[in-house]
Amino acid sequence: MTVLVDTPMWPAHGMLWSHLVSDTSLEELHAFARAQGIPRRGFDLDHYDVPADRIDALVAAGARRVSAGELTRALIASGLRVRAKDRPTR
């Protein structure tokens, strides 16, 4: 059971963002996010988008900092990954 957060590299709204995922279950991910005050609106099918300024607090709360590649591989291995082609069009 591990919650992972990757390096902030995704620009939006004037800041950089990271992804927060679980390598076990969405229930674990939602519980961790809720405990850290991350709003549900930040959830995007298989991850939460979190601003770079929250990373240190998430790591202090137990998230493991990983590279974007490591995060993607862990998400795929968990079976929780939602591929881009399977995402609903907006």
C-alpha positions in Angstrom: 0.0 0.0 0.0 1.7 3.2 -1.2 0.6 6.6 -2.3 3.0 8.1 -4.8 3.5 11.7 -6.0 5.6 12.6 -9.0 7.8 15.6 -9.8 5.8 18.8 -10.5 6.1 19.4 -14.2 2.6 20.1 -15.5 1.9 23.8 -16.0 -1.6 25.1 -15.4 -3.1 28.2 -13.7 0.2 29.9 -13.3 1.9 27.0 -11.3 3.3 23.5 -11.7 1.3 20.4 -10.8 2.0 16.9 -9.8 0.0 13.6 -9.9 -0.9 11.8 -6.7 -1.8 8.1 -7.1 -2.2 4.8 -5.2 -0.5 1.6 -6.3 -3.2 -0.3 -4.5 -6.7 1.1 -4.7 -8.8 4.2 -5.4 -10.2 3.9 -1.9 -6.7 4.3 -0.5 -6.1 7.3 -2.8 -9.3 9.1 -1.9 -8.8 8.5 1.9 -5.3 9.9 1.7 -6.4 12.9 -0.4 -9.3 13.6 2.0 -7.0 13.4 5.1 -4.6 15.9 3.4 -7.4 18.3 2.5 -7.1 17.8 -1.3 -10.5 18.6 -2.8 -12.3 15.8 -4.7 -12.5 18.2 -7.8 -8.8 17.5 -8.2 -9.5 13.8 -9.0 -9.1 12.8 -12.7 -10.2 9.2 -13.1 -7.0 7.6 -11.7 -5.0 10.4 -10.0 -5.3 13.7 -8.2 -3.7 16.8 -9.6 -1.9 18.6 -6.8 0.1 21.9 -6.9 3.8 21.8 -6.4 3.6 23.7 -3.1 1.7 20.8 -1.5 4.4 18.1 -2.3 6.5 18.5 0.9 3.4 18.1 3.1 2.2 15.1 1.1 5.6 13.4 1.5 5.6 14.3 5.3 2.1 12.6 5.5 3.5 9.4 3.9 3.4 9.8 0.1 6.5 8.6 -1.6 8.1 11.0 -4.1 8.9 9.3 -7.5 9.7 10.3 -11.0 6.8 10.6 -13.6 8.0 7.4 -15.2 8.0 5.5 -11.9 4.5 6.8 -11.1 3.2 5.8 -14.5 4.7 2.3 -14.2 3.3 1.8 -10.7 -0.2 3.0 -11.8 -0.1 0.6 -14.8 1.1 -2.3 -12.7 -1.7 -1.7 -10.2 -4.4 -2.0 -12.9 -5.8 1.4 -12.0 -4.4 3.3 -15.0 -7.0 4.9 -17.2 -5.4 5.3 -20.7 -5.8 8.5 -22.6 -7.8 6.7 -25.3 -10.2 5.4 -22.7 -10.8 8.9 -21.1 -14.1 10.6 -22.0 -13.8 13.5 -24.4 -14.4 16.8 -22.9 
